[in-house]
Amino acid sequence: METIRLGCIVETGGERRQGLQESEKLKNKKKKLSAEVGKLKQQGENASKQMKEVKNLNAFIKELDEKIEEFEGIIHEKLLNIPNLPDESIPDGQDEFSNRFVREWGRKPSLSAKPLNHVELGEKLELIDLKRAAKISGARFAVYKGAGAALLRGLINFMVDVQTQENGYEELYPPFLVNKASMLGTGQLPKFENDQFAMRDDPLYLIPTAEVPVTNFHREEILDVQSLPICYTAYTPCFRREAGSYGKDTHGLIRQHQFDKVELVKFSRADESEQELEKLVQDAESILKKLNLHYRVMELCAGDIGVSASKTYDLEVWLPSQNTYREISSCSNFRDYQARRAKIRCKDRTGGKPEFVHTLNGSGLAAGRLFVAILENYQNADGTVTVPEVLRPYLQGREVLSL
């Protein structure tokens, strides 16, 4: 984890305070001199000396105020880079190997033959076209086609339906382009600037996740505490440069520059956010259970958790071709970290002092990785793929994906 030099912030803060004190002294002196100039002019006396001194003071004050503004910019930038405090309950550790196993659900599929990977299955059944996607856009893009496009769309609609009709979320359909204030509010900036796709001629960013526009939906607002928790779900495409993942998952659908995801976002009272996190995880799990996909839940250690999160659970689905689990959802409690940055508060109707809300979010789920999991876990010995029963209404009753 990156080391933050708090001493530098304290030192710069001291220089800022010293500058403010000096500026205040000069402004008081200028005020007295200006009054003296007015008095001398009223008496018809020469005030040129005092006027010259006022002019000099204006120059000094301007220079000092510019320096103070520079100090404030340095402090603000460094404060924005300070990560959230990890919850005391999470495991210690430096990386994923120290994450804590929480539980697992379901069983690994019994496949009669050596499992094909999702690329082999997808190309054989003409569900995806990676070569033409590379021709169109470059590496880490995909074209879903025919039944593959229908399956992806069906997955998205299925997930949104479950979250809105069964789990109590309100659907939002937000913009896919956001401003800098939104990216700062949720913590993508300034630390992850290099991971973002930014517009060349406009101060806008393509969203890396629906977390950004949905959380900022209530930026700079005071919410009625009686309305909490507020729960939103949103489907969006997501865009990431993946600047730090060179060489990882270079082939296939696991790590793409553009991918689809259904996001879950909550605004909670501070004293209820822990239980809301557990409910959020269950809501994400409900999709995997309905699809009968084997998965496990892992609690991330302090060294593996994101900079904005206080506590995170990852859902990892089983992929037969890799003989391992892969992350398909990350569910986090940010406590008041994002709310402070985005100025999202709540208060009761009695007029009490506003307090910061707690924000939470999680994938519910990543559609592309879910597409991968279905192909691999539902593959048959003849190379076809069985459509999970709950998805069949979204594919006009289709039971098997085949040529």
C-alpha positions in Angstrom: 0.0 0.0 0.0 1.3 3.5 -0.9 2.8 5.5 2.0 1.2 8.9 2.7 3.6 11.4 4.3 1.2 13.2 6.8 4.1 15.3 8.0 4.2 17.0 4.7 0.6 17.9 5.0 1.1 19.2 8.5 4.1 21.2 7.4 2.3 22.8 4.5 -0.7 23.5 6.7 1.6 25.4 9.1 3.0 27.5 6.2 -0.6 28.2 5.1 -1.6 29.4 8.6 1.5 31.6 8.9 0.6 33.1 5.5 -3.0 33.7 6.6 -1.8 35.5 9.8 0.6 37.7 7.8 -2.1 38.4 5.2 -4.5 39.4 7.9 -2.0 41.8 9.5 -1.3 43.4 6.2 -5.0 43.8 5.4 -5.6 45.4 8.8 -2.7 47.8 8.2 -4.1 48.6 4.7 -7.5 49.3 6.3 -6.0 51.8 8.7 -4.0 53.5 6.0 -7.0 53.7 3.7 -8.9 55.4 6.5 -6.0 57.8 7.0 -6.0 58.6 3.3 -9.7 59.4 3.4 -9.3 61.6 6.4 -6.3 63.5 4.9 -8.2 64.1 1.7 -11.2 65.4 3.6 -8.9 67.9 5.3 -7.3 68.9 2.0 -3.9 67.5 3.0 -1.4 65.5 0.9 -2.0 61.8 1.2 0.4 60.6 -1.6 2.8 58.9 0.9 0.0 56.9 2.4 -1.5 56.1 -1.0 1.8 54.7 -2.2 2.1 52.6 0.9 -1.4 51.2 0.3 -0.4 50.4 -3.3 2.6 48.5 -2.1 0.5 46.7 0.5 -1.9 45.6 -2.2 1.0 44.0 -4.1 2.3 42.2 -1.0 -1.2 41.0 -0.1 -1.8 39.7 -3.6 1.5 37.8 -3.7 0.8 36.4 -0.2 -2.8 35.3 -1.1 -1.5 33.6 -4.2 1.0 31.7 -2.1 -1.8 30.7 0.4 -3.9 29.5 -2.5 -0.9 27.4 -3.7 -0.5 25.9 -0.2 -4.3 25.1 -0.1 -4.0 23.3 -3.5 -1.1 21.2 -2.3 -3.0 20.3 0.9 -6.2 19.5 -0.9 -4.4 17.3 -3.5 -2.5 15.4 -0.7 -5.7 14.9 1.4 -7.5 13.5 -1.7 -4.8 10.8 -1.9 -5.2 9.6 1.7 -7.0 6.2 1.7 -9.9 5.2 3.9 -9.2 3.6 7.3 -9.6 -0.2 7.1 -12.2 -1.6 9.4 -10.7 -3.1 12.6 -12.4 -6.5 11.9 -10.7 -7.2 8.5 -7.7 -9.5 8.3 -4.2 -8.1 8.3 -2.0 -8.9 5.3 -0.3 -7.5 2.2 -2.0 -9.2 -0.7 -4.8 -11.7 -1.8 -3.1 -14.6 -0.1 -4.1 -13.1 3.3 -7.8 -12.8 2.4 -10.2 -14.6 4.7 -12.5 -17.4 3.5 -16.0 -16.7 4.6 -18.2 -19.4 2.9 -19.0 -21.2 -0.3 -22.2 -22.2 -2.0 -23.1 -25.0 -4.5 -20.8 -27.6 -6.0 -18.3 -27.7 -8.8 -19.9 -29.1 -12.0 -19.1 -32.7 -12.9 -17.9 -32.4 -16.5 -17.5 -35.7 -18.4 -14.7 -34.3 -20.7 -11.8 -31.9 -20.3 -13.5 -28.5 -20.0 -13.1 -26.1 -22.8 -12.4 -22.5 -21.9 -14.9 -19.7 -22.7 -13.1 -18.5 -25.8 -13.0 -22.0 -27.3 -16.7 -22.4 -26.6 -17.7 -18.9 -27.6 -15.9 -19.1 -30.9 -17.0 -22.6 -31.7 -20.7 -21.7 -31.1 -20.2 -18.4 -32.9 -21.3 -16.4 -29.7 -18.3 -14.0 -29.7 -15.9 -12.6 -32.3 -12.6 -11.4 -30.8 -10.7 -11.1 -34.0 -13.1 -8.7 -35.6 -13.4 -6.8 -32.3 -9.6 -6.3 -32.4 -9.9 -5.1 -36.0 -12.5 -2.5 -35.0 -11.1 -1.3 -31.7 -7.9 -3.1 -30.7 -7.0 -5.5 -27.9 -9.3 -6.2 -24.9 -12.6 -5.7 -26.8 -15.2 -8.2 -27.8 -18.2 -8.5 -30.2 -21.1 -10.6 -28.9 -23.1 -12.0 -31.8 -26.3 -13.9 -32.4 -27.2 -16.1 -29.4 -24.2 -14.7 -27.6 -25.6 -11.1 -27.8 -29.0 -12.4 -26.7 -27.4 -14.3 -23.7 -25.5 -11.2 -22.6 -28.6 -9.0 -22.9 -30.7 -11.6 -21.1 -28.2 -11.8 -18.3 -28.4 -8.0 -17.8 -32.2 -7.9 -17.9 -32.4 -10.9 -15.5 -30.1 -9.3 -13.0 -31.9 -5.9 -13.1 -35.3 -7.7 -12.7 -34.1 -9.7 -9.6 -32.7 -6.6 -7.9 -35.7 -4.4 -8.6 -38.5 -7.0 -8.2 -37.1 -9.1 -5.4 -34.4 -7.2 -3.6 -35.9 -3.8 -3.3 -33.7 -1.6 -5.5 -34.8 1.3 -7.6 -33.4 1.3 -11.1 -31.4 4.3 -12.5 -30.1 4.7 -16.0 -27.4 7.3 -15.6 -25.0 9.1 -18.0 -21.9 7.2 -19.1 -19.9 10.4 -19.1 -19.2 12.2 -15.9 -17.3 15.3 -14.8 -14.2 15.6 -12.6 -16.2 16.4 -9.5 -18.0 13.1 -9.8 -14.7 11.1 -10.2 -13.3 12.9 -7.2 -16.4 12.3 -5.1 -16.2 8.5 -5.4 -12.4 8.4 -5.2 -11.3 7.4 -8.7 -9.4 10.7 -8.9 -6.7 11.7 -8.4 -5.1 8.3 -7.6 -6.4 6.4 -10.6 -6.2 9.1 -13.3 -4.1 6.8 -15.5 -6.8 4.1 -15.5 -9.5 6.3 -16.9 -10.6 7.1 -20.4 -10.9 10.9 -20.6 -12.3 13.1 -23.3 -9.7 15.0 -25.3 -11.6 18.3 -25.7 -14.1 18.2 -22.8 -13.6 17.8 -19.0 -15.4 14.5 -19.0 -14.6 10.9 -18.3 -16.1 7.6 -19.5 -17.4 5.9 -16.3 -15.3 3.0 -15.0 -18.4 1.7 -13.1 -21.9 2.9 -12.5 -20.8 3.5 -8.9 -19.6 6.9 -10.0 -22.8 8.5 -11.5 -25.1 6.7 -9.1 -23.3 7.7 -5.9 -23.0 11.3 -7.3 -26.7 11.3 -7.9 -27.0 12.7 -4.4 -23.8 14.8 -4.4 -24.0 18.0 -2.3 -27.5 17.0 -0.9 -28.9 16.6 2.5 -31.1 13.5 2.6 -34.0 12.8 5.0 -32.7 10.2 7.5 -36.1 8.6 7.5 -35.6 7.7 3.8 -32.5 5.6 4.5 -31.4 3.2 3.3 -31.7 4.3 -0.3 -30.9 1.5 -2.7 -30.3 1.9 -6.4 -29.3 -0.5 -9.1 -28.0 0.5 -12.5 -26.9 -1.3 -15.7 -24.1 0.5 -17.6 -21.2 -0.4 -19.8 -18.0 0.3 -18.0 -14.7 1.6 -19.5 -11.2 1.0 -18.0 -7.8 1.5 -19.5 -6.4 -1.4 -17.4 -3.1 0.5 -17.3 -1.7 -1.6 -14.4 -2.7 -5.0 -15.7 -0.3 -5.5 -18.6 0.1 -9.2 -19.3 -3.0 -10.3 -17.2 -5.9 -12.1 -18.9 -4.8 -10.8 -22.3 -7.1 -13.2 -24.2 -10.8 -13.6 -23.7 -13.6 -11.8 -21.8 -12.2 -11.7 -18.3 -10.4 -8.3 -18.5 -11.8 -5.9 -21.1 -11.5 -2.2 -21.8 -15.3 -2.1 -22.2 -17.6 -4.4 -20.2 -21.2 -4.6 -18.9 -22.1 -4.6 -15.3 -25.2 -4.2 -13.1 -24.2 -2.1 -10.0 -25.8 -2.0 -6.6 -25.4 1.3 -4.6 -26.7 2.1 -1.1 -26.9 5.2 1.1 -27.2 4.2 4.7 -27.2 5.6 8.2 -23.8 5.3 9.9 -25.1 2.9 12.6 -26.7 0.6 10.0 -24.0 0.4 7.3 -22.5 -2.8 8.6 -25.7 -4.8 8.3 -26.5 -3.1 5.0 -23.1 -4.5 3.7 -24.1 -8.0 4.7 -27.5 -7.5 2.9 -25.7 -6.1 -0.2 -23.5 -9.3 -0.4 -26.6 -11.5 -0.1 -28.3 -9.5 -2.9 -25.3 -10.1 -5.2 -25.1 -13.8 -4.1 -28.8 -14.3 -5.1 -27.9 -14.0 -8.8 -25.3 -16.8 -8.5 -27.7 -19.0 -6.5 -30.5 -18.6 -9.0 -28.1 -19.5 -11.8 -26.8 -22.5 -9.7 -23.2 -21.4 -10.1 -20.6 -22.6 -7.5 -18.9 -19.7 -5.8 -17.1 -18.6 -2.6 -17.1 -15.4 -0.5 -13.8 -13.9 0.6 -13.2 -11.0 3.0 -10.3 -8.9 1.7 -7.3 -8.1 3.9 -6.0 -4.6 4.6 -3.3 -4.9 1.9 -5.8 -6.0 -0.8 -8.7 -3.7 -0.1 -9.3 -0.7 -2.4 -8.2 2.7 -1.2 -11.8 4.1 -0.8 -13.2 1.0 1.0 -13.3 0.3 4.7 -14.4 -3.4 4.3 -14.9 -5.5 1.2 -16.2 -8.9 0.4 -15.4 -10.5 -3.0 -17.6 -13.1 -4.6 -15.5 -15.5 -6.7 -17.2 -17.9 -9.2 -15.7 -21.2 -10.2 -14.2 -21.5 -13.7 -13.6 -25.2 -14.7 -11.1 -24.4 -17.5 -8.8 -22.5 -15.1 -9.5 -24.8 -12.2 -9.8 -21.8 -9.9 -12.1 -19.1 -8.6 -12.3 -15.7 -10.3 -13.8 -12.5 -8.9 -17.3 -11.7 -10.2 -18.4 -9.2 -7.6 -16.8 -6.9 -5.1 -19.1 -5.5 -2.3 -17.7 -2.7 -0.1 -18.7 -0.4 2.7 -17.0 3.0 2.3 -18.5 4.4 5.5 -18.3 8.2 5.2 -15.2 8.3 3.0 -17.1 9.0 -0.3 -19.8 11.0 1.5 -17.3 13.5 2.8 -15.7 14.0 -0.6 -19.1 14.3 -2.3 -20.8 16.2 0.5 -23.7 13.8 1.0 -25.3 14.2 4.4 -28.6 13.4 6.2 -30.6 14.8 9.0 -33.9 14.1 10.7 -37.0 16.3 10.4 -36.5 17.8 13.9 -33.8 20.0 12.4 -30.8 18.4 14.0 -27.3 18.8 12.7 -26.7 17.1 9.4 -24.4 14.0 9.5 -22.5 12.3 6.7 -24.2 9.2 5.3 -22.4 5.9 4.7 -22.1 4.7 1.1 -21.9 1.1 -0.1 -21.7 -0.5 -3.5 -21.1 -3.8 -5.2 -21.4 -5.6 -8.5 -24.6 -7.4 -9.0 -22.9 -8.7 -11.2 -20.3 -8.3 -13.9 -22.2 -9.5 -17.0 -19.2 -10.5 -19.1 -17.7 -12.6 -16.4 -21.1 -14.1 -15.7 -21.3 -15.0 -19.4 -17.9 -16.7 -19.1 -19.0 -18.7 -16.0 -22.2 -19.9 -17.7 -20.4 -21.1 -20.8 -17.8 -23.0 -18.8 -20.0 -24.4 -16.1 -22.9 -25.4 -18.3 -20.9 -26.9 -21.2 -21.8 -30.3 -22.5 -19.6 -33.1 -23.8 -20.8 -32.4 -27.4 -19.6 -28.8 -27.2 -23.0 -27.3 -26.7 -24.0 -25.2 -23.7 -27.2 -25.7 -21.6 -29.1 -22.4 -20.9 -29.8 -22.1 -17.1 -33.5 -22.5 -16.5 -34.0 -19.0 -15.1 -32.6 -17.5 -18.2 -34.7 -19.3 -20.7 -37.6 -16.8 -20.6 -35.0 -14.1 -21.6 -33.9 -16.2 -24.6 -37.4 -17.0 -26.0 -37.4 -20.3 -24.3 -34.1 -21.5 -25.8 -32.7 -24.5 -23.8 -29.4 -25.1 -25.5 -26.8 -23.0 -27.3 -25.6 -24.8 -30.3 -24.8 -24.3 -34.0 
